[in-house]
Amino acid sequence: MRSLFLGFGRGLAGLCPGPSVAILPFGGWNGLLFLIAMLAGMVAAPVLRVRIDRLAAG
């Protein structure tokens, strides 16, 4: 399931994590927006995983 979302995000943005960091010095707001969204997803994923596991168990 994780790979599905990773592929979907890469397809929508046209960037993967490495190039999104490399594009930042070139001044594109698209790269910055993608990086912010990627970091937000990285923070939210563990929290959502715990909630989903609790709902499934309970």
N, C-alpha and C positions, 0 to 999 in steps of 0.2 A: 504494500500500500504506500509506503514511504517513497519508493521509486516512482510510483505513478504521479504523486504530487511534485516530486523533484522534476520529472520530465515535463509535466504540465507547466510548471513555473518557468522552466528554461525556454519552453516553446513560446510562451506568452511574451516574455521579456527579451528573448534573443540573447541572453547572457547566462553564463554559469558563474559560480562564486569567484573563481580566480580572476577571469577577465573583468568582472564587475569592480574588483578592487583596483586592477591595473588601469581602468578607464578613468578613475577619479581625477588624476592630475590634469587631464585634458579638458576639464571644465564642462562636461556634459551633465545636465541635471537628471537625465535618464539613468545614468549610472549611480548617482547619489540616491535617487528614489528607489532603485532596485536594491541597493545596499541596505537602506533603512528598512525596507520591507523584508529582506532576507534576515536581518538581525531580529526584527520583531517576531518573525516566524520561529527563529531559533529559541527565543525566550518563551514564546507561547506554547510550543510543542510539548515540553515536559509537563507543564501544568495541565494541558488538555489531556495528555496521556493518563495522568493520575486520575482525573475525573472520569474518563471513559472506563478505566479499569474498575473504579469503584462502582459505577453504574452496572457494569457487566457482572460483577460479583454479587450485587445485591438485591 
